[in-house]
Amino acid sequence: MTNIFSQQPEIVVKTLTKRTLVLGSFLLIMALLQGEVPGFLGLIFGLAISLLLFRLKLVNSRKALQMEPAKAEKFIRNRTLVNLLIYFVVLAVAMNNAGLSFVGAVLGLLLLKFVIIGSALIQLLQDFLATKKNKYQEYDSSKYI
């Protein structure tokens, strides 16, 4: 299995987005089955903003690579502050709107981060097991008989 994190950035973004949507779909279905409409709406709201900002980070990173280092640093810093402001607005809207669950919005915003961390941990485990398997296969038992 190949390491997804060593792929081109657009492939990584696409793969992580798909994984997030699969996990998010499961959570959305569970919210609907339990009759939690505010939780469902909050989850959709947070998930949509999170995925849009993730894609925007790819676009902004590409744009920053075309700039001089000092301009790129300022550009990325300003974009990060804008992202934090967007997170704040999303959470404020979720908190002040009775039709949206604040916990659902927070979960939607964090779901992508959980998928990234989970994917990295799974990749580390796969790499570790592949290394152990290779060492085991290289072991020649006939030398020790």
Salt bridges, closest charged atoms under 4 A:
GLU10 OE1 - ARG62 NH2 1.88
